[in-house]
Amino acid sequence: MSTFRALIATTLIGVAIVTTSLALTKSQSEALNKCIGRFLDDVTNCLRDHPSLSLQECQQAAYKGYQICKKAAGIPLTQYPPPKVKRNGLRVEPVNPGVTASPSGGKGGKGQVWVNTEAHVYYKEGSRFYGKTKKGEYVSEAEAIKGGNKPAKDQ
């Protein structure tokens, strides 16, 4: 029986992690993307809330939640390690950026907003700043709000 390779893109900060291993079902792939996103959010929140902790300590703290998330999705715990990350101010981002992380290949899409990560303002599709600020990412509107971002005044 042949082994399938899977390419998995994750949401967060407009970049992706590329992981190869045995193929997952569509629902497992979606769950893994959510687990990776939560892991990155947990590391970022740890660094923000506990500035005395190192990146490695925050990754270790977030790892247990990542494993629990994978287990709940039926993903083998020995496969798909969490992404290696680097610090970017108070945020973390994947070390191996390559492919854009948004579901539509980095161009936003239905239900996606563009978050200006410097101003913490988000723009809906159709706005003149949608996808145009120097630093930003495509996320769902719910994720933008959860991240403390405010809608642009022209929305």
Backbone as CSV, one residue per row, in Angstrom:
resi,resn,N_x,N_y,N_z,CA_x,CA_y,CA_z,C_x,C_y,C_z
1,MET,0.844,-1.168,0.000,0.000,0.000,0.000,0.894,1.237,0.000
2,SER,0.575,2.170,-0.841,1.426,3.352,-0.943,1.108,4.348,0.162
3,THR,2.084,5.146,0.469,1.932,6.180,1.492,1.635,7.503,0.803
4,PHE,0.671,8.203,1.288,0.320,9.501,0.721,1.013,10.593,1.520
5,ARG,1.373,11.620,0.847,1.975,12.780,1.494,0.936,13.890,1.550
6,ALA,0.875,14.559,2.657,-0.111,15.633,2.798,0.590,16.964,2.991
7,LEU,0.091,17.972,2.367,0.595,19.317,2.531,-0.447,20.074,3.341
8,ILE,-0.038,20.572,4.491,-0.993,21.202,5.386,-0.602,22.653,5.595
9,ALA,-1.507,23.542,5.266,-1.254,24.964,5.481,-2.007,25.405,6.723
10,THR,-1.406,26.233,7.587,-2.036,26.690,8.810,-2.343,28.175,8.785
11,THR,-3.406,28.617,9.573,-3.752,30.014,9.656,-2.935,30.681,10.738
12,LEU,-2.401,31.804,10.475,-1.785,32.613,11.492,-0.813,33.547,10.860
13,ILE,-0.942,34.617,11.023,0.005,35.650,10.695,0.378,35.640,9.214
14,GLY,-0.479,35.088,8.344,-0.249,35.174,6.920,0.861,34.312,6.363
15,VAL,1.272,33.292,7.095,2.284,32.368,6.596,1.835,30.958,6.882
16,ALA,2.562,29.995,6.426,2.125,28.620,6.618,3.252,27.741,7.084
17,ILE,2.870,26.638,7.642,3.781,25.581,8.011,3.513,24.458,7.038
18,VAL,4.542,23.900,6.480,4.367,22.790,5.568,4.822,21.537,6.283
19,THR,3.925,20.588,6.406,4.214,19.354,7.106,3.891,18.197,6.186
20,THR,4.772,17.208,6.139,4.465,16.042,5.337,4.413,14.817,6.229
21,SER,3.495,13.969,5.954,3.352,12.715,6.674,2.220,11.950,6.030
22,LEU,1.706,10.946,6.748,0.592,10.170,6.214,-0.619,11.067,6.024
23,ALA,-1.430,10.737,5.043,-2.600,11.555,4.720,-3.615,11.547,5.864
24,LEU,-4.279,12.670,6.019,-5.349,12.807,6.995,-6.656,12.976,6.236
25,THR,-7.738,12.705,6.924,-9.043,12.990,6.328,-9.211,14.505,6.272
26,LYS,-10.187,14.960,5.508,-10.433,16.398,5.401,-10.736,16.999,6.772
27,SER,-11.565,16.334,7.557,-11.910,16.870,8.881,-10.697,16.879,9.807
28,GLN,-9.823,15.862,9.686,-8.609,15.852,10.508,-7.664,16.979,10.080
29,SER,-7.562,17.218,8.783,-6.714,18.311,8.301,-7.204,19.654,8.835
30,GLU,-8.516,19.854,8.786,-9.087,21.092,9.309,-8.835,21.208,10.805
31,ALA,-9.000,20.101,11.524,-8.761,20.106,12.968,-7.290,20.388,13.263
32,LEU,-6.384,19.796,12.481,-4.955,20.033,12.696,-4.617,21.499,12.481
33,ASN,-5.194,22.110,11.451,-4.969,23.538,11.226,-5.418,24.353,12.435
34,LYS,-6.563,23.990,13.019,-7.044,24.695,14.208,-6.110,24.461,15.390
35,CYS,-5.625,23.238,15.531,-4.691,22.927,16.626,-3.416,23.744,16.497
36,ILE,-2.901,23.863,15.273,-1.682,24.646,15.054,-1.949,26.119,15.357
37,GLY,-3.087,26.614,14.908,-3.440,28.005,15.199,-3.554,28.267,16.686
38,ARG,-4.189,27.348,17.400,-4.308,27.494,18.858,-2.939,27.452,19.525
39,PHE,-2.076,26.548,19.041,-0.724,26.447,19.599,0.005,27.784,19.455
40,LEU,-0.043,28.359,18.256,0.628,29.634,18.022,0.007,30.745,18.867
41,ASP,-1.320,30.751,18.981,-1.991,31.735,19.842,-1.575,31.560,21.296
42,ASP,-1.515,30.303,21.756,-1.136,30.042,23.146,0.287,30.500,23.439
43,VAL,1.205,30.249,22.498,2.586,30.692,22.691,2.635,32.221,22.718
44,THR,1.933,32.858,21.778,1.905,34.320,21.722,1.339,34.902,23.016
45,ASN,0.216,34.353,23.483,-0.402,34.851,24.716,0.504,34.630,25.919
46,CYS,1.187,33.507,25.959,2.115,33.223,27.050,3.229,34.277,27.095
47,LEU,3.797,34.568,25.920,4.876,35.564,25.870,4.385,36.941,26.286
48,ARG,3.154,37.282,25.895,2.593,38.580,26.253,2.273,38.665,27.739
49,ASP,1.671,37.607,28.260,1.216,37.621,29.646,2.322,37.323,30.659
50,HIS,3.381,36.670,30.208,4.481,36.282,31.102,5.821,36.648,30.467
51,PRO,6.148,37.937,30.420,7.359,38.375,29.716,8.663,37.804,30.279
52,SER,8.623,37.291,31.498,9.849,36.725,32.071,10.140,35.318,31.543
53,LEU,9.147,34.688,30.897,9.352,33.342,30.358,10.004,33.406,28.977
54,SER,10.790,32.390,28.673,11.439,32.314,27.366,10.471,31.747,26.329
55,LEU,10.850,31.881,25.075,10.052,31.307,23.995,9.917,29.799,24.193
56,GLN,11.007,29.157,24.551,10.983,27.700,24.749,10.033,27.316,25.889
57,GLU,10.040,28.064,26.962,9.142,27.751,28.080,7.675,27.911,27.670
58,CYS,7.384,28.936,26.886,6.003,29.137,26.425,5.592,28.047,25.440
59,GLN,6.526,27.595,24.608,6.218,26.496,23.689,5.909,25.227,24.479
60,GLN,6.686,24.969,25.526,6.444,23.777,26.346,5.083,23.855,27.021
61,ALA,4.716,25.039,27.484,3.419,25.213,28.140,2.272,24.990,27.146
62,ALA,2.448,25.427,25.913,1.395,25.298,24.890,1.336,23.890,24.300
63,TYR,2.388,23.110,24.440,2.475,21.805,23.804,1.396,20.841,24.300
64,LYS,1.108,20.833,25.589,0.108,19.907,26.136,-1.261,20.160,25.499
65,GLY,-1.637,21.424,25.371,-2.912,21.752,24.731,-2.939,21.316,23.274
66,TYR,-1.791,21.424,22.609,-1.684,20.997,21.212,-1.917,19.489,21.107
67,GLN,-1.319,18.728,22.004,-1.485,17.273,22.000,-2.935,16.880,22.309
68,ILE,-3.555,17.557,23.253,-4.953,17.279,23.598,-5.848,17.563,22.392
69,CYS,-5.571,18.649,21.701,-6.344,19.018,20.509,-6.207,17.943,19.431
70,LYS,-4.980,17.490,19.188,-4.761,16.443,18.174,-5.462,15.145,18.569
71,LYS,-5.376,14.782,19.835,-5.995,13.541,20.301,-7.511,13.592,20.086
72,ALA,-8.115,14.735,20.390,-9.560,14.891,20.222,-9.971,14.754,18.747
73,ALA,-9.058,15.102,17.837,-9.345,15.014,16.410,-9.000,13.650,15.824
74,GLY,-8.474,12.757,16.664,-8.109,11.434,16.179,-6.825,11.415,15.369
75,ILE,-5.961,12.390,15.592,-4.687,12.481,14.879,-3.617,11.817,15.739
76,PRO,-2.832,10.915,15.168,-1.794,10.242,15.956,-0.868,11.244,16.642
77,LEU,-0.639,11.033,17.933,0.168,11.972,18.703,1.624,11.987,18.269
78,THR,2.087,10.899,17.643,3.488,10.832,17.222,3.731,11.526,15.889
79,GLN,2.673,11.941,15.216,2.816,12.627,13.935,2.445,14.094,14.081
80,TYR,2.910,14.904,13.155,2.592,16.317,13.086,2.995,17.066,14.354
81,PRO,4.300,17.191,14.588,4.740,17.970,15.745,4.316,19.432,15.586
82,PRO,4.291,20.174,16.664,3.908,21.581,16.526,4.962,22.307,15.692
83,PRO,4.579,23.411,15.079,5.539,24.129,14.244,6.664,24.742,15.068
84,LYS,7.839,24.817,14.473,8.931,25.560,15.082,8.598,27.030,14.871
85,VAL,8.805,27.824,15.894,8.424,29.227,15.798,9.587,30.135,16.164
86,LYS,9.467,31.372,15.742,10.418,32.399,16.136,9.633,33.580,16.673
87,ARG,10.278,34.370,17.463,9.645,35.528,18.056,9.620,36.676,17.062
88,ASN,8.520,37.389,17.031,8.392,38.587,16.211,7.717,39.623,17.096
89,GLY,8.500,40.317,17.883,7.945,41.223,18.878,7.236,40.407,19.944
90,LEU,5.966,40.714,20.183,5.186,39.954,21.164,4.426,38.811,20.521
91,ARG,4.624,38.585,19.241,3.944,37.502,18.535,4.961,36.450,18.148
92,VAL,4.468,35.308,17.775,5.339,34.274,17.231,4.858,33.961,15.828
93,GLU,5.769,33.485,15.016,5.409,33.098,13.664,6.192,31.859,13.294
94,PRO,5.676,31.087,12.373,6.375,29.877,11.963,7.752,30.196,11.386
95,VAL,8.710,29.324,11.638,10.067,29.502,11.156,10.141,29.272,9.652
96,ASN,9.329,28.364,9.129,9.388,28.002,7.713,8.254,28.625,6.922
97,PRO,8.226,29.951,6.787,7.158,30.512,5.979,7.365,30.112,4.540
98,GLY,6.325,29.918,3.834,6.468,29.529,2.446,5.209,29.844,1.708
99,VAL,4.211,29.082,1.980,2.929,29.235,1.334,2.090,30.141,2.220
100,THR,1.264,30.956,1.630,0.393,31.779,2.456,-0.602,30.888,3.172
101,ALA,-1.037,31.319,4.310,-1.833,30.443,5.158,-3.324,30.560,4.953
102,SER,-3.787,31.624,4.345,-5.232,31.736,4.231,-5.768,30.682,3.279
103,PRO,-6.997,30.233,3.482,-7.551,29.166,2.679,-7.572,29.471,1.185
104,SER,-7.569,30.725,0.816,-7.640,31.062,-0.601,-6.293,31.466,-1.165
105,GLY,-5.206,30.982,-0.555,-3.892,31.244,-1.099,-3.363,32.640,-0.839
106,GLY,-3.727,33.247,0.291,-3.164,34.525,0.654,-3.893,35.725,0.080
107,LYS,-5.008,35.523,-0.527,-5.741,36.614,-1.140,-7.044,36.902,-0.412
108,GLY,-7.165,36.426,0.790,-8.404,36.616,1.521,-9.462,35.679,0.986
109,GLY,-10.667,36.065,1.083,-11.737,35.227,0.579,-13.004,35.472,1.353
110,LYS,-14.012,34.711,1.013,-15.310,34.876,1.656,-15.181,34.688,3.162
111,GLY,-15.664,35.660,3.896,-15.625,35.584,5.349,-14.305,36.015,5.960
112,GLN,-13.323,36.359,5.128,-12.016,36.770,5.635,-11.947,38.296,5.710
113,VAL,-11.273,38.796,6.719,-10.982,40.221,6.822,-9.472,40.377,6.820
114,TRP,-9.005,41.571,6.525,-7.572,41.878,6.565,-7.306,42.651,7.844
115,VAL,-6.414,42.106,8.686,-6.059,42.775,9.941,-4.735,43.493,9.752
116,ASN,-4.720,44.801,9.985,-3.484,45.564,10.036,-2.894,45.265,11.409
117,THR,-1.826,44.467,11.435,-1.281,43.980,12.701,-0.527,45.054,13.477
118,GLU,-0.246,46.187,12.847,0.391,47.283,13.582,-0.649,48.176,14.248
119,ALA,-1.733,48.475,13.517,-2.770,49.371,14.033,-3.882,48.630,14.765
120,HIS,-3.925,47.300,14.644,-4.969,46.462,15.251,-6.364,46.881,14.803
121,VAL,-6.461,47.105,13.490,-7.712,47.477,12.831,-7.929,46.456,11.722
122,TYR,-9.193,46.064,11.500,-9.447,45.126,10.407,-10.356,45.736,9.355
123,TYR,-10.144,45.266,8.116,-10.852,45.768,6.958,-11.590,44.629,6.275
124,LYS,-12.819,44.891,5.889,-13.611,43.891,5.174,-13.327,43.992,3.681
125,GLU,-13.654,42.910,2.981,-13.487,42.885,1.535,-14.240,44.062,0.921
126,GLY,-13.617,44.740,-0.018,-14.215,45.914,-0.640,-13.627,47.209,-0.119
127,SER,-13.016,47.182,1.055,-12.373,48.369,1.599,-11.110,48.662,0.793
128,ARG,-10.733,49.932,0.667,-9.526,50.257,-0.102,-8.257,49.772,0.570
129,PHE,-8.300,49.434,1.863,-7.118,48.944,2.565,-7.101,47.419,2.715
130,TYR,-8.104,46.733,2.196,-8.199,45.270,2.309,-6.987,44.630,1.632
131,GLY,-6.129,44.003,2.432,-4.938,43.335,1.911,-3.830,44.266,1.480
132,LYS,-3.900,45.551,1.845,-2.946,46.517,1.311,-1.984,47.118,2.333
133,THR,-2.192,46.936,3.612,-1.268,47.531,4.575,0.032,46.740,4.596
134,LYS,1.115,47.407,5.047,2.435,46.762,5.036,2.455,45.480,5.857
135,LYS,1.912,45.536,7.045,1.912,44.360,7.922,0.479,43.977,8.216
136,GLY,0.149,42.729,7.925,-1.204,42.290,8.180,-1.386,40.830,7.862
137,GLU,-2.601,40.363,8.091,-2.923,38.963,7.855,-4.407,38.827,7.569
138,TYR,-4.752,37.755,6.842,-6.144,37.415,6.590,-6.619,36.464,7.678
139,VAL,-7.729,36.787,8.305,-8.333,35.929,9.324,-9.845,36.079,9.212
140,SER,-10.555,35.241,9.936,-12.008,35.417,9.978,-12.308,36.645,10.831
141,GLU,-13.477,37.214,10.642,-13.847,38.395,11.429,-13.896,38.049,12.914
142,ALA,-14.371,36.840,13.237,-14.428,36.413,14.643,-13.024,36.361,15.249
143,GLU,-12.048,35.839,14.481,-10.668,35.793,14.981,-10.101,37.195,15.157
144,ALA,-10.430,38.102,14.238,-9.961,39.481,14.339,-10.474,40.128,15.627
145,ILE,-11.750,39.943,15.901,-12.349,40.518,17.106,-11.758,39.870,18.351
146,LYS,-11.629,38.548,18.330,-11.051,37.819,19.465,-9.633,38.304,19.758
147,GLY,-8.898,38.678,18.699,-7.531,39.168,18.852,-7.446,40.613,19.314
148,GLY,-8.591,41.238,19.594,-8.594,42.607,20.101,-8.541,43.670,19.015
149,ASN,-8.750,43.293,17.768,-8.731,44.243,16.665,-10.094,44.908,16.514
150,LYS,-10.096,46.139,16.067,-11.326,46.915,15.900,-11.636,47.080,14.412
151,PRO,-12.920,47.167,14.051,-13.253,47.394,12.653,-12.810,48.800,12.222
152,ALA,-12.425,48.951,10.962,-12.029,50.248,10.436,-13.228,51.189,10.467
153,LYS,-12.964,52.444,10.569,-14.043,53.431,10.655,-14.907,53.470,9.400
154,ASP,-14.333,53.098,8.236,-15.107,53.121,6.988,-15.957,51.875,6.783
155,GLN,-16.036,51.003,7.774,-16.788,49.749,7.640,-18.252,49.961,7.977
